[in-house]
Amino acid sequence: MRSNAREAAFKIIFSELFQDNAEQSFKTRIFKGENLNDEDVSFAESLVSLVEDHREELSNLLTEKIDRFAEDRIYKADKAIMLLGLAEIKYCNDVPPLVSITEAATLARKYSTENSANFVSGVLGGFINDIA
């Protein structure tokens, strides 16, 4: 299920905010913990790769969009979720942007503060017209 794949990708991206390039054994444990099938693992790995390959660009886009917040004031979980969502909006043509935003908000509800879902949705929603 793609929702579980996104959750696994989020966990890896979140960990990489603290230490670059998660080891494959860590990724494998995350994938097994989410009970991902081969197709879902492939999707999760592609999301992680997109964020890794475009990290600087995605971070710069987020910084521009969130001009009233210093980057170091944004919760790391929110940042990881927004990097994931923005990569999906920008580079995954087979996923409607609204699905990416909804999935990101769901992750924010689960892993961050009660206000994070609205914050994440608002920031990512601001990219739909810019990118589409």
BABATOR-706990 format. One record per atom (N, C-alpha, C, O): residue in three letters; x, y, z. Coordinates in steps of 0.2 Angstrom, whole numbers, plus 5000, padded with zeros to 4 digits. Each point is the difference from the previous one (the first is absolute). Layout:
BEGIN
ALAXYZ ...
***
This chain:
BEGIN
MET500449945000 MET499650065000 MET500450065000 MET500550015004 ARG499450044992 ARG500450064999 ARG500150045006 ARG500550035001 SER498949975003 SER500150045006 SER500549975005 SER500450045003 ASN499749904997 ASN500549975005 ASN500750014997 ASN500550015003 ALA499549994990 ALA500650024997 ALA500350075001 ALA500650015001 ARG498950034999 ARG500150075002 ARG500350015007 ARG500450045002 GLU499249925002 GLU500250005007 GLU500749985001 GLU500450035004 ALA499849924993 ALA500749975000 ALA500550054997 ALA500550015003 ALA499350024992 ALA500550054997 ALA500050065005 ALA500650025001 PHE498950005002 PHE500050055005 PHE500549995005 PHE500550045002 LYS499549905001 LYS500449985006 LYS500850004997 LYS500450025004 ILE499749964990 ILE500750004998 ILE500250074999 ILE500650025002 ILE499050024994 ILE500250074999 ILE500150045007 ILE500450045000 PHE499149955005 PHE500150035006 PHE500749985003 PHE500350045003 SER499949904997 SER500649985003 SER500650034996 SER500550025004 GLU499449994990 GLU500650034996 GLU500050085001 GLU500550034998 LEU499050005006 LEU500150075002 LEU500550005006 LEU500350065001 PHE499949895002 PHE500449995005 PHE500749974998 PHE500550025003 GLN499549944993 GLN500649964997 GLN499949984993 GLN499549974999 ASP500950064997 ASP499949994993 ASP500149924998 ASP500349965003 ASN499350024992 ASN500049944997 ASN499949945004 ASN500549975003 ALA498950024999 ALA499849945004 ALA500349934997 ALA500050004994 GLU500249965010 GLU500349944998 GLU499449954997 GLU499550015002 GLN500749954993 GLN499549964997 GLN499749955006 GLN499449994999 SER501049995005 SER499749965006 SER499450035004 SER499549975001 PHE500650105000 PHE499550045003 PHE499450004996 PHE499450005002 LYS500750024991 LYS499550004996 LYS499649944999 LYS499350005000 THR501049945000 THR499749945000 THR499649995006 THR499449974999 ARG500850045007 ARG499650005006 ARG499450045000 ARG499549985002 ILE500550084995 ILE499550044999 ILE499549974996 ILE499450005001 PHE500849984993 PHE499549974995 PHE499749945003 PHE499449994999 LYS501049965005 LYS499749955003 LYS499550025005 LYS499449965001 GLY500750095003 GLY499650025005 GLY499350034997 GLY499549995004 GLU500550034990 GLU499450034997 GLU499749944996 GLU499550024997 ASN500849925003 ASN499749954996 ASN499950014993 ASN499549994997 LEU501050045000 LEU499950024993 LEU500249944995 LEU500449965001 ASN499250044994 ASN500149954994 ASN500650034996 ASN500250065001 ASP500049914994 ASP500550024995 ASP499950064997 ASP500450054999 GLU498949964999 GLU499850064996 GLU500050065005 GLU500350054998 ASP499549945008 ASP500050065005 ASP500750025002 ASP500250055001 VAL500349904999 VAL500750015002 VAL500350044994 VAL500350055002 SER499549934992 SER500350044994 SER499750075001 SER500450054998 PHE499049965003 PHE499750075001 PHE500350045005 PHE500250064999 ALA499949915007 ALA500350035006 ALA500850024998 ALA500250065002 GLU500149904995 GLU500750014998 GLU500150064995 GLU500450045000 SER499149964995 SER500050054996 SER499950075003 SER500350054998 LEU499249955007 LEU499950065003 LEU500650035004 LEU500250065000 VAL500149895004 VAL500650025003 VAL500650024996 VAL500350055001 SER499749924993 SER500550024995 SER499950074997 SER500550044999 LEU498949975000 LEU499850074997 LEU500250055005 LEU500250064999 VAL499649935008 VAL500250055005 VAL500850015000 VAL500250055001 GLU500149894999 GLU500850005001 GLU500350044994 GLU500450045001 ASP499349944993 ASP500350034994 ASP499850084999 ASP500450034997 HIS499149995006 HIS499850074999 HIS499950045007 HIS499750055000 ARG500749925005 ARG499950035007 ARG500150085000 ARG499650035002 GLU500949994995 GLU500250075000 GLU499450044996 GLU499850055003 GLU500049934991 GLU499550034997 GLU499450015004 GLU499750055001 LEU500149895001 LEU499349995004 LEU500150055007 LEU499550035001 SER501049965002 SER500150055006 SER500050074998 SER499750045004 ASN500649984991 ASN500050074998 ASN499250024998 ASN499850065002 LEU499949904995 LEU499350014998 LEU499650015006 LEU499650055001 LEU500549915004 LEU499650005007 LEU500250075003 LEU499650035003 THR501049984997 THR500350065004 THR499650064997 THR499850055003 GLU500249964990 GLU499750054997 GLU499250015002 GLU499850055001 LYS499949894999 LYS499350005001 LYS499850025007 LYS499550035002 ILE501049955003 ILE499850015007 ILE500550055002 ILE500450005005 ASP499550064992 ASP500450065002 ASP500050035007 ASP500550035002 ARG499049955001 ARG499950035007 ARG500349965005 ARG500050025006 PHE500249924993 PHE500349955004 PHE500749994999 PHE500249994994 ALA500250015011 ALA500749984999 ALA500049934999 ALA499649965004 GLU500850014992 GLU500049934998 GLU500149965007 GLU499849955001 ASP500750085003 ASP500149965006 ASP499450005005 ASP500149975005 ARG499450074994 ARG499450005004 ARG499549954998 ARG499549995004 ILE500649984990 ILE499549954998 ILE500149945003 ILE500649975000 TYR498949995002 TYR500149945003 TYR500349954995 TYR499850004994 LYS500749965008 LYS500349964995 LYS499549954997 LYS500149984994 ALA499550005010 ALA499549954997 ALA499650044994 ALA499949974995 ASP499950095006 ASP499650044995 ASP500550014994 ASP499749994994 LYS500950025007 LYS500450014995 LYS500149944995 LYS500050004994 ALA500149945010 ALA500149944996 ALA499349994996 ALA500149974994 ILE499450045009 ILE499349994997 ILE499950044994 ILE499849984994 MET500450095007 MET500050044994 MET500549994995 MET499850014994 LEU500849975007 LEU500449984995 LEU499849944996 LEU500050004994 LEU499749955009 LEU499749944997 LEU499450024996 LEU500049984994 GLY499550065009 GLY499550024996 GLY500150054994 GLY499849994994 LEU500750055007 LEU500250044994 LEU500449964995 LEU499950024994 ALA500549945008 ALA500349954995 ALA499549964996 ALA500050004994 GLU499549985009 GLU499449964997 GLU499650054995 GLU499949984994 ILE500050085008 ILE499650054996 ILE500450024994 ILE499750004994 LYS500950015007 LYS500550024995 LYS500249954995 LYS500050014994 TYR500149935008 TYR500349954996 TYR499649934998 TYR500249964996 CYS499350035008 CYS499649944999 CYS499450024996 CYS499450025003 ASN500649984990 ASN499450024996 ASN499449955001 ASN499550024998 ASP500649925004 ASP499549955001 ASP499650015006 ASP499549975001 VAL500750085003 VAL499650015007 VAL499750074999 VAL500450055000 PRO499049965001 PRO499750065000 PRO500250045006 PRO500149985006 PRO500150094993 PRO500250045005 PRO499650005007 PRO500350005005 LEU499050004994 LEU499650005006 LEU500149945004 LEU499950005006 VAL500249944991 VAL500249945003 VAL500650015004 VAL500049985006 SER500550044991 SER500650025004 SER499950045006 SER500349995005 ILE499350064994 ILE499950055006 ILE499649965005 ILE500250015006 THR499349964992 THR499649965005 THR500449955004 THR500049995006 GLU500449974991 GLU500549955003 GLU500550045004 GLU500149975006 ALA500150084992 ALA500550045005 ALA499650025006 ALA500350005005 ALA499150034994 ALA499750025006 ALA499849945005 ALA500150015006 THR499849944991 THR499949945004 THR500649985004 THR500049985006 LEU500650024991 LEU500649995004 LEU500150055005 LEU500349985005 ALA499650084994 ALA500150065004 ALA499549995007 ALA500250015005 ARG499249964993 ARG499649995006 ARG500249945004 ARG500050015007 LYS500449954990 LYS500249945004 LYS500750015003 LYS500149985006 TYR500350064991 TYR500750005003 TYR500250075002 TYR500650015003 SER499050044997 SER500250075002 SER499450035005 SER499749965003 THR500350114997 THR499550035005 THR499350004997 THR499949994994 GLU499750035010 GLU499350014998 GLU499950054994 GLU499549994996 ASN500950065004 ASN499950054995 ASN500449994993 ASN500050034995 SER500449925006 SER500549984994 SER499649984994 SER500250024994 ALA499349955006 ALA499649974994 ALA499850064996 ALA500150004994 ASN499650055009 ASN499850074997 ASN500650034997 ASN500050034994 PHE500549985010 PHE500650034998 PHE500349974993 PHE500150034995 VAL500049905006 VAL500349964994 VAL499550014994 VAL500350014994 SER499149985007 SER499550014994 SER500050074997 SER500050004994 GLY500150055010 GLY500050074998 GLY500650014996 GLY500050034994 VAL500649955008 VAL500650014997 VAL500049964993 VAL500250034995 LEU499749915005 LEU500049964994 LEU499450024995 LEU500250004994 GLY499350025009 GLY499450024995 GLY500350074996 GLY499850014995 GLY500650025008 GLY500350064997 GLY500449994994 GLY500250044996 PHE500049895003 PHE500549984995 PHE499649984994 PHE500249994994 ILE499149995007 ILE499649974994 ILE500050054994 ILE500249974995 ASN499750095006 ASN499950044994 ASN500750024998 ASN500150014994 ASP500449995010 ASP500750024998 ASP500349954996 ASP500450014995 ILE499549925006 ILE500349954997 ILE499649974994 ILE500349984995 ALA499050025006 ALA499649974995 ALA500050044994 ALA499649984995 
***
